[in-house]
Structures are given as C-alpha cells and as structure tokens.
Amino acid sequence: MSDDLVPDELWERVAPLLPPRPPRRHRYPGRLPADDRAALRGIVYVLRKNVSWRDVPAERTGCSGVTAWRRLRDWTEAGVWSRLHEVLLAELRKAGLLDMDDCAIDGSHIRALKRGAHTGPSPVDRARPGSKHHLIVDRHGTPLAVSLTGGNRHDVTQLTPLLDAIPGIRGVRGRPRHRPGRLFADRGYDYDKYRRILRARGITPKIARRGVPHGSGLGKTRWVVERTFAWLHQFKRLRIRYEIRADLHLGLLQIACSMIRLRRLRTSF
C-alpha cells in the first residue's frame, strides 16, 4: 500500500493522539474495523483530490470513503487536530524554525455549495453562500491559528479570536510563547479600537491605513500570509466548501495547516 498520502512523519505524530477504539463484542463481534492509518489516508485523499467521499478508491487507501468520513467526524469531535497543531508548533519552535516576532493576518473567501453553520452571503461572489478562512502566520508563513466564519463576516472580527487561538507554544525552556511581537495586516483591519487591543496585549500593530497610497512597505512582510493561502488552496477540497458541518470543514483545514507545518520541518533537516 502506497503511503505517499500519509508519510511516516505524519503518522508518527497523529497515531498517539487518536482516541482508543471501543472494545469489540465477544459474541457477534462483526467485521474488523478499518485500520486508522488507512482511514487517515482516505481523509487526506479527499483533501488533496476533492473527490466525493463515496468515490474514495478503497484499493488505494485501504478503506471506504464512508469509513474515512466517520473517522474524520470522530477525530474532529475528539480534538485530535488541535492537539496535532500544538505538537507540530512545539517541534518547530524547538528546532528554531518558528519566528513569531513578525506575524501576519488575513482572510480568504471561498464558495459554500451547501448551507450550514458559518455560511453567509459573500460580498465578493454576488451574495452567493460563502465562507471565510481566517489565518495568522509567523514570519515564514507557518500557520499559527485558523478559523472559519460566514462569508459576510468582516476580517477584523476574527483578529482577537485568532490571537486567542494561538496555543502556548512550548519546545524550549521558559514560558510558552503565545503572542506575536508585531502583527502585520492590510487596510481591512484599520481600526484604532483594535490597535489599542493589540497594544494592550503587548503586540505592536503594523496595519495599513485606509486612504493612504500604496507603498507603505508593509507588504514586504505581510505577503507571507497570502502565500500560505496559496499553499492551502493546493489542497483542492479547501477551494470550495462542500461540507455542511462547519466543524468537519474546519477539521480538514486544520489537517492541511498541519501538513504545511510538517513540510517545513521536513525540508529544514
């Protein structure tokens, strides 16, 4: 079975975080449950190829798409992806690959084909149903926190929730790191109220001013968040939201962010 979808580096970090399976019944135990790694392979296949769950090729992944969807549901509800997020950030910090002195924040619209939580009329898509990915990254574009909202939510409303979502990042001796030194943002975040909030948290705001001609120089640092969105959209399932359940779409988004973090770890050794 090919493991180009779930390399050993990913599986070694995910496996300890998975919840234990319920014990099988002694009488009439039924069919053996699918292997967890095969289920993760099916999830990643959907994330990368954007096929429907029923079209997941069992001969390549080792399990059916229905089983992969159920494991995605169960593992998302168990908080596996949030814990994986913390593990990888700690490894990056320990390796000296995380630079939170300068961070950047932005949001990106996607179309939502089915209604559900965190959808709304998108102002950039003729008021069709849409959602928004919100992202904060370090200087290198490593995702620190991600969130999902309706397409009609303003970017600035997710500034403090994203900062709150950054976990205490361990990996070195001393206090865990949980806030940026400076935060770069575009004109959509140009509100004095939020500048005061950032300063109260010990964060220096670097936010472009509305009405000021381009050329402030902030883009030299802020562009990394746009590049990270481009990396995320290489996972075809994230270009359009197909999941009705917002938590499952967010789970897929978190998996993609973790794979980006793992890629940085892998290419730096």
C-alpha positions in Angstrom: 0.0 0.0 0.0 1.5 3.3 -1.1 2.0 5.9 1.7 2.6 8.9 -0.4 -0.7 10.3 1.2 0.3 9.6 4.9 4.1 9.6 5.2 5.6 8.1 8.3 6.4 11.6 9.7 2.8 12.4 9.7 1.5 9.1 11.0 4.1 9.0 13.9 2.7 12.3 15.2 -1.0 11.6 14.6 -1.2 8.0 16.0 -0.5 8.8 19.7 -3.3 11.4 19.6 -6.1 9.2 18.3 -8.8 8.2 20.8 -8.9 4.5 21.7 -11.3 2.3 19.9 -14.2 0.8 21.8 -13.7 -2.9 22.7 -15.1 -5.4 20.3 -18.0 -7.5 21.5 -17.1 -11.1 22.5 -20.2 -12.6 20.7 -21.0 -11.4 17.2 -18.1 -9.0 17.0 -18.9 -8.2 13.4 -16.4 -7.0 10.8 -12.9 -5.9 11.8 -12.7 -2.1 11.9 -10.6 -0.4 9.2 -7.1 0.5 10.1 -6.7 4.0 11.4 -3.8 4.8 9.1 -5.9 3.7 6.1 -8.7 5.9 7.3 -6.4 8.9 7.6 -5.2 8.0 4.1 -8.8 8.3 2.8 -9.2 11.7 4.5 -6.0 13.0 3.0 -7.1 11.7 -0.4 -10.3 13.6 -0.3 -8.4 16.7 1.0 -6.0 16.6 -1.9 -8.1 15.3 -4.8 -11.5 16.7 -3.9 -13.5 13.6 -4.7 -16.8 12.8 -3.1 -16.5 10.5 -0.1 -18.2 7.7 -1.8 -15.7 7.8 -4.7 -12.6 7.3 -2.5 -10.7 4.4 -4.1 -10.6 1.7 -1.4 -7.9 -0.2 -3.4 -5.5 2.7 -3.0 -6.4 4.0 0.5 -7.3 0.7 2.2 -10.7 1.8 3.4 -14.0 3.1 2.1 -14.8 6.8 1.9 -17.7 6.3 4.3 -15.3 4.9 6.9 -12.9 7.8 6.3 -15.7 10.3 6.8 -16.7 8.7 10.1 -13.2 8.8 11.4 -12.9 12.4 10.4 -16.1 13.1 12.3 -14.9 11.2 15.4 -11.4 12.5 15.4 -12.6 16.1 14.9 -15.0 15.8 17.8 -12.2 14.3 19.9 -10.0 17.4 19.3 -7.2 15.4 17.5 -6.3 18.2 15.0 -6.0 20.8 17.7 -3.5 18.6 19.6 -1.6 17.8 16.5 -1.4 21.6 15.8 0.2 22.1 19.3 2.7 19.2 18.8 4.0 20.5 15.5 4.3 24.1 16.6 6.3 22.9 19.7 8.6 20.9 17.4 9.1 23.9 15.1 10.0 26.1 18.0 12.4 23.6 19.4 14.1 23.4 16.0 14.4 27.2 15.8 12.1 27.3 12.8 9.3 29.4 14.3 9.7 33.2 14.2 6.8 35.0 16.0 8.5 38.4 16.2 6.7 39.3 13.0 3.3 37.8 12.2 0.7 38.5 9.6 -3.1 38.0 9.5 -5.7 37.9 6.7 -8.9 36.3 5.4 -9.9 34.5 2.2 -13.3 33.9 0.7 -14.5 30.5 -0.6 -17.8 29.5 -2.0 -20.1 27.2 0.0 -22.1 24.9 -2.2 -24.3 23.7 0.7 -25.8 25.8 3.5 -24.8 25.2 7.1 -23.2 26.9 10.0 -20.7 29.6 9.2 -22.0 30.4 5.8 -23.4 33.7 4.6 -23.9 35.9 1.5 -20.4 36.6 0.1 -19.8 40.3 -0.8 -17.3 39.2 -3.4 -19.4 36.5 -5.1 -22.8 38.2 -5.9 -24.1 37.4 -2.4 -23.9 33.6 -3.0 -23.4 31.4 0.0 -19.8 31.5 1.1 -17.5 31.0 4.0 -14.2 32.6 5.0 -10.9 31.2 6.1 -9.1 33.4 8.6 -5.4 32.8 9.2 -2.5 34.1 11.3 1.0 33.1 10.4 4.6 33.6 11.6 7.3 35.4 9.5 7.9 32.3 7.4 4.2 31.7 6.7 3.8 28.9 9.2 0.1 28.7 10.3 -0.3 29.6 14.0 -4.1 29.7 14.1 -7.0 29.3 11.7 -10.8 29.9 11.9 -13.9 29.6 9.8 -16.7 32.1 9.6 -19.6 33.1 7.2 -18.6 34.8 4.0 -20.2 38.1 5.2 -18.1 38.4 8.4 -15.6 41.2 8.4 -11.9 40.1 8.7 -11.3 42.3 11.7 -13.9 40.4 13.8 -11.5 37.5 13.8 -8.4 39.3 15.0 -8.8 38.7 18.7 -10.3 35.2 18.3 -7.3 34.2 16.2 -4.8 35.6 18.7 -6.7 33.8 21.5 -6.5 30.5 19.4 -2.7 30.6 19.3 -1.7 27.9 21.9 1.0 28.3 24.4 3.9 27.0 22.2 6.5 25.0 24.1 9.6 23.5 22.7 12.3 25.5 24.6 12.9 26.2 28.3 10.9 29.1 29.8 7.4 30.3 29.3 5.4 29.0 26.3 5.2 31.6 23.6 1.6 32.6 22.7 1.6 36.0 21.1 3.4 37.8 18.2 5.8 40.7 18.7 4.4 42.7 15.8 1.3 42.0 13.7 1.0 43.0 10.1 -2.4 43.4 8.5 -4.0 45.1 5.5 -6.4 48.0 5.4 -9.4 45.8 6.4 -8.0 45.8 10.0 -7.6 49.6 10.1 -9.5 50.4 13.3 -8.0 52.3 16.2 -10.0 50.2 18.6 -8.1 47.1 17.5 -4.8 48.9 17.6 -5.5 49.6 21.2 -6.4 45.9 21.9 -3.1 44.8 20.3 -1.0 47.2 22.3 -2.8 46.2 25.5 -1.6 42.6 24.7 2.0 43.7 24.2 1.7 43.4 20.4 2.9 46.2 18.1 0.3 46.8 15.4 1.5 47.3 11.8 -1.7 47.9 10.0 -2.0 49.7 6.7 -4.1 52.9 6.8 -7.2 53.4 4.6 -6.9 56.3 2.2 -3.1 56.2 2.2 -1.4 55.5 -1.2 0.1 52.1 -1.6 3.8 51.8 -0.9 3.9 51.7 2.9 6.3 48.8 2.8 4.1 46.6 5.0 3.6 44.2 2.1 7.2 43.1 2.3 6.3 41.3 5.5 2.6 40.7 5.0 2.8 38.8 1.8 3.7 35.5 3.6 0.0 35.1 4.7 -1.1 35.3 1.1 1.4 32.7 0.1 0.1 30.4 2.9 -3.4 30.7 1.5 -2.0 29.7 -1.9 -0.4 26.6 -0.2 -3.8 25.8 1.4 -5.6 26.0 -1.9 -3.3 23.4 -3.3 -5.5 21.1 -1.2 -8.4 21.1 -3.7 -11.0 20.3 -1.1 -10.4 23.7 0.5 -11.1 25.8 -2.6 -14.8 25.3 -2.2 -16.7 24.3 0.9 -18.7 21.1 0.4 -19.2 20.0 4.0 -22.5 21.1 5.6 -20.9 20.6 9.1 -18.6 23.5 9.8 -16.5 21.5 12.2 -15.6 19.0 9.6 -14.6 21.6 7.0 -12.5 23.3 9.8 -11.0 19.9 10.6 -9.9 19.5 7.0 -8.5 23.0 7.1 -6.5 22.2 10.3 -5.1 19.0 8.7 -3.9 21.0 5.8 -2.3 23.5 8.1 -0.5 20.7 10.0 0.8 19.3 6.7 2.2 22.7 5.9 4.0 22.7 9.3 5.3 19.2 8.8 6.6 20.2 5.3 8.6 23.0 6.9 10.0 20.6 9.5 10.9 18.0 6.8 12.6 20.5 4.4 14.7 22.1 7.2 16.6 19.0 8.2 
